[in-house]
């Protein structure tokens, strides 16, 4: 469980770094081919965050069932 929470923290930090770089480079005003270089990894991170949160919730529920 601790490893999953650390993973979630790490993903959040990386997401923020990419987002800050994206915004500092011009954000939505960037040409599409450049925006995609930022948006693609950001979407992948968001997807993994959803997965990790879901996994944490399932493990918590499973733990409650075994008590």
N, C-alpha and C positions, 0 to 999 in steps of 0.2 A: 504494500500500500504506500509506504514511504517513497519507494522508487517511482511510483506512478505520479505522486504529488510533485516530486522533484522534476519529473519529465514535463508535467503541466507548467510548472514555473519556468523551466528552460524554454519551452515552446512560446510562452508569453513574452519572454525577454527577446527572443530572436524575432518574433513577430513585430514587436515595438521597434527594434533596430531597423528592420526592413521598411516599416511604415515611415519612420523618421527620415530615412534616406530617400524614400519615394517622395515624400512631401517636400524635402529640401531641394530635390531635383526638378520640381515643378508639378508633381502630382498628376491630376487629371489633364493638365495642359501638355503633358508629354505626348510625343507621337505614339501611336498604338503599339508599334513593335518594341518600344522602350517600356511602355506601361506594362506590357505583358511580362517582361522580365521581372517586374516587381510583383504584379498581381498573382501570377501563377504560384510562386512559393508561399505567398500569403494565404491563398485559398487552400493549399495543401496543409499548411499549419493549422488553419481553422478546422479543417476536416479531422486532423489528428487530435486536436483539442476536444472536439465533440466525442470522438471515439474514447479517449482516455477518461473523460468525465463519465461517459456511459459505463465504462469498465469499472471505475471506482464505485459508482452507484450500485452496480450489480454485485460487486464484492461486499459492499456494506449490507445489502439486502440478504445475500447468502449467509453472511455472518450472523445476522439477526435470526435467521431460520435455524441455525445450529446452536442457539443459546438455550 
